[in-house]
Amino acid sequence: MKINEILSGNAPTFLKDYGILTQSFLGQLVDSAAELESIQASEDFKAEGQLINDTIEFIEKAKQTNAKLMICGDYDCDGITSTAMLIHLLEKVGFTLEENIGYYIPNRLKEGYGVSVKTVEAAIARGYTHFILIDNGVKAHEAIDVIQKHGASLLVMDHHTIEKPLSHGLLYHPDLLDPYFESLCSAGLVYVLANAMNLVDDFLLILGAIGTIGDMMPLRKQNRVLVKKGLQVLNSRPPKVISSLLKRRPVAYDETLVSFQIVPVFNAVGRLSDVANVNQVVKYLLLNDESSIQLFAKSMLDLNETRKKLSKEMGNEASLLITEHPFQVIYQENFHEGLVGIIAGQIARATSKPTLVLTQNGSQIKGSARSQHFDVYSFLSRFSDFYDSFGGHRQACALSLPLENFSSFRDSVNEHMREVVLEEPSMDALVIDPEAFTVSGYQELMNFAPFGIGFEMMDVLLDVKVISEIPLNQSGIKWKIEPIGEIQEVVYFGANHTLLMGMDSFRVVGKLQKGYRDGLTLNANYIDSII
């Protein structure tokens, strides 16, 4: 691993009033005083224009005619939260769940992504005359054709790439809104709609923030304000449907806690759709009865523990299949289809190689690819002749292909990969004066939270001397170190953590965070045993 050392210092004039720690981090994230002001903004703007007016009119006309409205969602965190938000918003307008609102999220393993023709036809047979496709729809051309054929009204609320115009209906998409609303996920789209209708409440703020964090949206402009406001509400009056998903009361709700402790619980239900129904999570989010909430939350937490156990077992099995090839193609017919993306990500991080993990589903091979420093989407797109389906982006994609194509496909990938020269993996890390690492300096920096995609705190580089070490169950290590400023400990979680035990000094790259007691902690993501 190559570490690019970035020396802090020479902060721009607009940061001179802040401490060294804040100057060091924000100097990498903010280019001007105007941008700094926008980062600190806490009030968002209401969407205006013909599109937002047409979207509101679609809902109002459906209500005026007492239409039956079917919501078709998606099985990830953004899809779940945006579906629940939309139902809640429609109820505020006067619709009633089950009476004139229906919803359906497909089974990830049996039905795959997006609304199907079968779902549309079943809804029409039950008297639904209006459809809202949320967090999907821009690619659902066959289903949309059926909606059009039956004369049903359609609203598509989606943020995925528009590849060709829709043949029917109204498209409410961030690309068609003011640039302030760029990069909204579907939960963000529902929030912006509710705000334009003057119907925002705590529920919409909180789920909008969780959906935005869960879909890894850039924390700039509208997304930033939404997450900031949602976290503020979570910290002042967390609803039972969210607080019940945590095993213990948190010190504070922040973007890290949401990302690592709440979002995975939602996603686990969709991933394990062979044993759970993701539609029940939408029902859960709309519950008011405390005993029902506690009972359902426990089942979701238990399911997430099952997901963790399966992921660990599958990860251990997959690690035995790692080869010397520069592109890891790992196949096992009994891998769980809902977990292949997680395992591909783990192996890609551990090996610094692009990784494709596949399993068998009947006569098809299905899998997910992940990469850290390589455009896996562009590379795999050249093998389109092998696929039944393929999609994704630079660092993550999914594909399926007939079983009989697999051997030739794998050989072709390995052959073409020989022509590719992978760059040595590298990390950017700040080198900061040790005296700047103070709790007060960190607290000042946290005034500019939330940090995340598009506004991410850089790693810092430290050379540490170990005083003592403590194993953290079976998953990591905590080292008490000779203080560097007020940094008193380093923690590390990783599959190779046992190999790092017994060191008395090392070089570490990681994220700064507040310690559980006094002082600061470095959450390590890379450790070099040699200083």
Long-range contacts (C-beta under 8 A, 24 or more apart in sequence): 1-352, 1-424, 1-425, 1-426, 1-427, 1-526, 1-528, 2-424, 2-425, 2-426, 2-427, 3-426, 3-427, 3-429, 3-461, 3-507, 3-509, 3-526, 3-528, 4-426, 4-427, 4-428, 4-429, 5-429, 5-431, 5-461, 6-428, 6-429, 6-430, 6-431, 6-458, 7-431, 8-430, 8-431, 8-432, 8-433, 8-436, 18-444, 19-436, 19-438, 19-440, 19-441, 19-444, 19-445, 20-432, 20-433, 20-435, 20-436, 20-441, 21-432, 21-436, 21-437, 21-438, 21-441, 21-442, 21-444, 21-445, 22-441, 22-444, 22-445, 22-448, 24-430, 24-432, 24-436, 25-430, 25-445, 25-457, 25-458, 26-445, 26-448, 28-430, 28-458, 29-455, 29-456, 38-220, 38-221, 39-224, 39-448, 39-455, 40-448, 41-224, 41-225, 42-225, 42-228, 42-229, 43-225, 44-195, 44-222, 44-225, 44-226, 44-229, 45-178, 45-180, 45-222, 46-195, 46-196, 47-177, 47-178, 47-181, 47-192, 47-193, 47-195, 47-196, 48-178, 48-196, 49-177, 49-178, 51-172, 51-176, 51-177, 52-172, 52-177, 52-192, 52-193, 52-196, 54-170, 55-155, 55-157, 55-170, 55-172, 55-193, 56-193, 56-196, 56-197, 58-130, 58-153, 58-155, 58-170, 59-90, 59-93, 59-155, 60-93, 62-95, 62-130, 62-153, 63-93, 63-94, 63-95, 66-100, 67-100, 67-129, 67-130, 67-153, 68-100, 68-101, 68-102, 68-126, 68-127, 68-128, 68-129, 68-130, 69-95, 69-100, 69-101, 69-102, 69-128, 69-129, 69-130, 69-131, 69-132, 70-102, 70-103, 70-104, 70-123, 70-128, 70-130, 70-131, 70-132, 71-101, 71-102, 71-103, 71-104, 71-131, 71-132, 71-134, 72-103, 72-104, 72-105, 72-115, 72-119, 72-120, 72-131, 72-132, 72-133, 72-134, 72-136, 72-137, 73-103, 73-104, 73-105, 73-134, 73-135, 73-136, 73-282, 74-105, 74-106, 74-113, 74-114, 74-134, 74-135, 74-136, 74-186, 75-105, 75-106, 75-107, 75-108, 75-113, 75-269, 75-270, 75-273, 75-278, 76-135, 76-214, 76-215, 76-266, 76-267, 76-270, 77-210, 77-211, 77-214, 77-215, 77-263, 77-266, 77-267, 78-135, 78-185, 78-186, 78-187, 78-211, 78-212, 78-214, 78-215, 79-105, 79-134, 79-135, 79-136, 79-186, 79-270, 80-105, 80-211, 80-266, 80-269, 80-270, 80-278, 80-281, 80-282, 80-285, 81-187, 81-207, 81-208, 81-210, 81-211, 81-214, 81-266, 81-285, 82-134, 82-135, 82-157, 82-185, 82-186, 82-187, 82-189, 82-190, 82-207, 82-211, 83-134, 83-135, 83-282, 84-207, 84-282, 84-285, 84-286, 85-187, 85-190, 85-191, 85-194, 85-203, 85-204, 85-207, 85-208, 85-211, 86-132, 86-134, 86-157, 86-190, 87-282, 87-286, 88-203, 88-204, 88-286, 89-190, 89-193, 89-194, 89-197, 89-199, 89-204, 92-199, 92-201, 93-197, 93-199, 97-286, 102-126, 102-128, 103-279, 103-282, 104-279, 105-270, 105-278, 105-279, 105-282, 107-273, 107-277, 107-278, 108-270, 108-271, 108-273, 108-278, 108-337, 108-338, 109-273, 109-274, 109-337, 109-338, 109-361, 110-273, 114-139, 114-140, 114-143, 115-140, 115-143, 116-143, 117-142, 117-143, 117-146, 119-143, 120-146, 120-147, 121-146, 124-150, 124-152, 128-152, 129-153, 130-154, 130-155, 131-155, 131-169, 132-156, 132-157, 133-157, 133-158, 134-158, 134-186, 134-190, 135-159, 135-185, 135-186, 136-160, 137-166, 137-171, 138-162, 138-163, 138-166, 138-171, 138-173, 139-163, 141-166, 141-167, 144-168, 144-169, 157-186, 157-189, 157-190, 157-193, 158-186, 159-183, 159-184, 159-185, 159-186, 159-188, 159-189, 179-221, 180-221, 180-222, 181-221, 181-222, 182-221, 183-217, 183-218, 183-220, 183-221, 183-223, 183-454, 184-212, 184-217, 184-222, 184-223, 185-211, 185-212, 185-215, 185-217, 185-223, 186-211, 186-215, 187-211, 187-212, 187-215, 188-212, 188-217, 188-222, 188-223, 188-226, 191-226, 192-222, 202-233, 202-237, 202-239, 203-239, 205-229, 205-230, 205-233, 206-230, 206-233, 206-234, 206-238, 206-239, 206-242, 207-285, 209-234, 209-258, 210-242, 210-258, 210-262, 210-263, 210-266, 213-255, 213-258, 213-259, 213-263, 213-452, 214-258, 214-259, 214-263, 214-266, 214-267, 216-452, 216-453, 217-453, 217-454, 218-453, 218-454, 218-455, 219-255, 219-450, 219-451, 219-452, 219-453, 219-454, 219-455, 220-454, 220-455, 223-454, 224-450, 224-455, 227-255, 227-450, 227-452, 228-449, 228-450, 231-255, 231-258, 231-450, 234-258, 240-290, 240-293, 240-294, 241-284, 241-285, 241-287, 241-293, 241-297, 244-293, 244-294, 244-297, 245-297, 245-300, 245-301, 247-301, 254-449, 254-450, 255-449, 255-450, 255-451, 255-452, 256-513, 259-452, 264-304, 264-307, 265-300, 265-301, 265-303, 265-304, 268-300, 268-303, 268-304, 268-306, 268-307, 269-300, 269-303, 270-338, 271-307, 271-336, 271-338, 271-339, 271-342, 272-303, 272-306, 272-307, 272-310, 272-336, 272-338, 273-338, 274-336, 274-338, 275-303, 275-306, 276-303, 307-339, 310-336, 310-339, 311-339, 311-342, 311-343, 314-339, 314-343, 315-342, 315-343, 315-346, 315-347, 315-495, 318-343, 318-346, 318-347, 318-357, 319-347, 319-350, 319-495, 322-347, 322-351, 325-353, 325-414, 325-417, 326-353, 326-354, 326-417, 326-418, 326-420, 326-422, 327-353, 327-354, 327-355, 327-356, 327-379, 327-413, 327-414, 327-417, 327-420, 328-353, 328-354, 328-355, 328-356, 329-356, 329-358, 329-410, 329-413, 329-414, 330-355, 330-356, 330-357, 330-358, 331-357, 331-358, 331-359, 331-365, 331-367, 331-406, 331-410, 332-358, 332-359, 333-359, 333-360, 334-359, 334-360, 335-359, 337-361, 337-366, 340-366, 340-367, 340-368, 341-368, 341-370, 341-396, 341-398, 344-368, 344-369, 344-370, 345-370, 345-396, 346-495, 348-372, 350-494, 350-495, 350-496, 352-425, 353-422, 354-379, 356-380, 356-399, 356-413, 358-406, 360-403, 361-400, 363-402, 363-403, 364-388, 364-400, 364-401, 364-402, 364-403, 365-400, 365-401, 365-402, 365-403, 365-405, 365-406, 366-398, 366-399, 366-400, 367-398, 367-399, 367-400, 368-396, 368-397, 368-398, 368-399, 369-396, 369-397, 369-398, 369-399, 370-395, 370-396, 371-395, 371-396, 372-425, 373-422, 373-423, 373-425, 373-426, 374-422, 379-416, 379-417, 379-420, 380-413, 382-416, 383-409, 383-412, 383-413, 386-412, 427-459, 427-509, 427-526, 428-458, 428-459, 429-458, 429-459, 429-460, 429-461, 429-509, 430-458, 430-459, 430-460, 430-461, 431-460, 431-461, 432-460, 434-484, 434-485, 435-485, 436-485, 437-484, 437-485, 437-486, 437-487, 437-512, 437-520, 438-485, 438-486, 438-520, 439-486, 439-514, 439-518, 439-519, 439-520, 442-512, 442-514, 442-520, 446-514, 457-511, 457-512, 459-509, 459-510, 459-511, 459-525, 459-526, 460-509, 460-510, 460-511, 460-512, 460-522, 461-507, 461-508, 461-509, 462-487, 462-490, 462-507, 462-508, 462-510, 462-522, 463-505, 463-506, 463-507, 463-508, 463-531, 464-490, 464-505, 464-506, 464-507, 464-508, 465-504, 465-505, 466-503, 466-504, 466-505, 466-506, 469-501, 469-502, 471-501, 477-501, 483-519, 485-520, 486-518, 486-519, 486-520, 487-512, 487-519, 487-520, 487-521, 487-522, 488-515, 488-518, 488-519, 488-520, 488-521, 489-515, 489-519, 489-521, 489-522, 490-521, 490-522, 490-524, 491-521, 491-522, 491-523, 491-524, 492-523, 492-524, 492-527, 500-527, 500-529, 503-529, 505-531, 506-530, 506-531, 507-531
